[in-house]
Amino acid sequence: MQDKTQAAAYWSANLRLITCCFVIWVLVSYGFGILLRPLLAGIDVGGADLGFWFAQQGAILTFIALIFFYAWRMNKIDKQFDVEE
């Protein structure tokens, strides 16, 4: 019974992390790059407006950062639940 409870808690922590990363990814790529682009048009970054920057480079850089964050955080969760490699 203890193993099932710990497995459920581990899976719940994993799903929370995935959901958080997914929400950030959607907000940056779809929200900032498409929906909120007119609001970000007045802010210049590197000679282009911020909405265009998010659509072209910001979403990719955020996605790469999320990959590293996910790996780092999953290692901590694995250690917490004693399922590390």
Residue pairs with C-beta under 8 A, 6 or more apart in sequence:
6 81
9 81
10 77
10 81
10 83
13 77
13 80
13 81
14 74
14 77
17 70
17 73
17 74
17 77
18 70
21 66
21 69
21 70
24 62
24 66
25 59
25 62
25 63
25 66
28 54
28 58
28 59
28 62
28 63
29 54
29 59
29 62
29 63
32 40
32 50
32 51
32 54
32 55
32 58
32 59
33 51
33 54
33 55
33 58
33 59
34 55
36 51
37 49
37 51
37 52
37 54
37 55
38 51
39 51
40 49
40 50
40 51
40 54
41 49
41 50
41 51
42 49
43 49
43 50
44 50
45 53
46 53
48 56
50 58
75 84
78 84
78 85
